Amino acid sequence: MQSDDEVFTVSGITASASALIRLGLLQRDPQGAFLTTGKFPHRPIPAAPPDFSSAPAPDPYSPEGLTRRGYHVLRGETFDQDRVMIGGGYYRITEARKHGLI
């Protein structure tokens, strides 16, 4: 027996089985499987999962973003203590941003 939470595409509509049953596009057969309604009932097409988009880029001024941009970062215990190397010296990221160094 299939779950009412499964997602199918029937007649161009993608929805859960329970929603498609309420719309009259799907029915259960005696064995508990789903069938489409209409002249030629058939098993519905399972909906493909959505494509995964790429992960969002990190903040360019976060330690990870600065590392990806080629800076050397020293991690502190808090964000205010994180430091970035600029011209051979280490500066707090917040101060380097404030003075336009990064």
SETOR-256068 format. One record per residue (C-alpha): residue in one letter; residue number from 1; x, y, z. Coordinates in nm, 3 decimals. Layout:
! residues N
(pt "A",NUM,(X,Y,Z))
...
***
This chain:
! residues 102
(pt "M",1,(0.000,0.000,0.000))
(pt "Q",2,(0.135,0.340,-0.097))
(pt "S",3,(0.139,0.647,0.127))
(pt "D",4,(-0.091,0.944,0.071))
(pt "D",5,(0.214,1.169,0.117))
(pt "E",6,(0.387,1.044,-0.200))
(pt "V",7,(0.416,1.307,-0.473))
(pt "F",8,(0.304,1.230,-0.829))
(pt "T",9,(0.255,1.416,-1.156))
(pt "V",10,(-0.084,1.358,-1.322))
(pt "S",11,(-0.212,1.560,-1.620))
(pt "G",12,(0.066,1.814,-1.568))
(pt "I",13,(-0.022,1.868,-1.201))
(pt "T",14,(0.236,1.775,-0.937))
(pt "A",15,(0.091,1.720,-0.591))
(pt "S",16,(0.064,1.470,-0.308))
(pt "A",17,(-0.151,1.163,-0.365))
(pt "S",18,(-0.413,1.285,-0.119))
(pt "A",19,(-0.445,1.619,-0.304))
(pt "L",20,(-0.474,1.443,-0.641))
(pt "I",21,(-0.746,1.216,-0.498))
(pt "R",22,(-0.939,1.525,-0.379))
(pt "L",23,(-0.901,1.675,-0.728))
(pt "G",24,(-1.042,1.356,-0.882))
(pt "L",25,(-0.725,1.278,-1.078))
(pt "L",26,(-0.619,0.974,-0.875))
(pt "Q",27,(-0.788,0.676,-0.711))
(pt "R",28,(-0.684,0.369,-0.512))
(pt "D",29,(-0.717,0.021,-0.659))
(pt "P",30,(-0.828,-0.272,-0.437))
(pt "Q",31,(-0.464,-0.363,-0.362))
(pt "G",32,(-0.399,-0.012,-0.227))
(pt "A",33,(-0.192,0.118,-0.520))
(pt "F",34,(-0.278,0.443,-0.696))
(pt "L",35,(-0.429,0.464,-1.045))
(pt "T",36,(-0.515,0.765,-1.255))
(pt "T",37,(-0.880,0.828,-1.336))
(pt "G",38,(-1.009,0.848,-1.690))
(pt "K",39,(-1.056,0.624,-1.991))
(pt "F",40,(-0.727,0.433,-1.954))
(pt "P",41,(-0.624,0.419,-1.586))
(pt "H",42,(-0.252,0.366,-1.525))
(pt "R",43,(-0.005,0.404,-1.242))
(pt "P",44,(0.087,0.771,-1.188))
(pt "I",45,(0.435,0.901,-1.260))
(pt "P",46,(0.636,0.970,-0.941))
(pt "A",47,(0.746,1.333,-0.934))
(pt "A",48,(1.119,1.387,-0.975))
(pt "P",49,(1.283,1.561,-0.681))
(pt "P",50,(1.369,1.926,-0.747))
(pt "D",51,(1.714,1.999,-0.881))
(pt "F",52,(1.958,2.099,-0.615))
(pt "S",53,(2.089,2.447,-0.663))
(pt "S",54,(2.443,2.530,-0.571))
(pt "A",55,(2.511,2.642,-0.218))
(pt "P",56,(2.512,3.018,-0.170))
(pt "A",57,(2.854,3.180,-0.176))
(pt "P",58,(2.990,3.276,0.166))
(pt "D",59,(3.006,3.637,0.276))
(pt "P",60,(3.321,3.774,0.106))
(pt "Y",61,(3.434,3.929,0.437))
(pt "S",62,(3.379,3.617,0.649))
(pt "P",63,(3.688,3.409,0.733))
(pt "E",64,(3.582,3.146,0.478))
(pt "G",65,(3.513,3.410,0.212))
(pt "L",66,(3.851,3.577,0.271))
(pt "T",67,(4.028,3.240,0.253))
(pt "R",68,(3.856,3.167,-0.079))
(pt "R",69,(3.972,3.506,-0.204))
(pt "G",70,(4.334,3.418,-0.122))
(pt "Y",71,(4.385,3.587,0.214))
(pt "H",72,(4.546,3.410,0.510))
(pt "V",73,(4.309,3.417,0.808))
(pt "L",74,(4.388,3.352,1.175))
(pt "R",75,(4.079,3.238,1.360))
(pt "G",76,(4.008,3.382,1.702))
(pt "E",77,(3.764,3.265,1.965))
(pt "T",78,(3.505,3.517,1.842))
(pt "F",79,(3.447,3.692,1.510))
(pt "D",80,(3.594,4.015,1.653))
(pt "Q",81,(3.921,3.832,1.720))
(pt "D",82,(3.957,3.685,1.368))
(pt "R",83,(4.251,3.840,1.185))
(pt "V",84,(4.353,3.863,0.821))
(pt "M",85,(4.708,3.897,0.686))
(pt "I",86,(4.760,4.209,0.477))
(pt "G",87,(5.108,4.313,0.366))
(pt "G",88,(5.283,4.087,0.617))
(pt "G",89,(5.083,4.199,0.921))
(pt "Y",90,(4.768,4.065,1.081))
(pt "Y",91,(4.470,4.297,1.121))
(pt "R",92,(4.130,4.239,1.272))
(pt "I",93,(3.884,4.175,0.991))
(pt "T",94,(3.650,4.443,1.122))
(pt "E",95,(3.929,4.704,1.128))
(pt "A",96,(4.061,4.601,0.786))
(pt "R",97,(3.712,4.649,0.643))
(pt "K",98,(3.666,4.981,0.821))
(pt "H",99,(3.989,5.118,0.670))
(pt "G",100,(3.932,4.971,0.323))
(pt "L",101,(4.223,4.727,0.331))
(pt "I",102,(4.013,4.435,0.209))
***
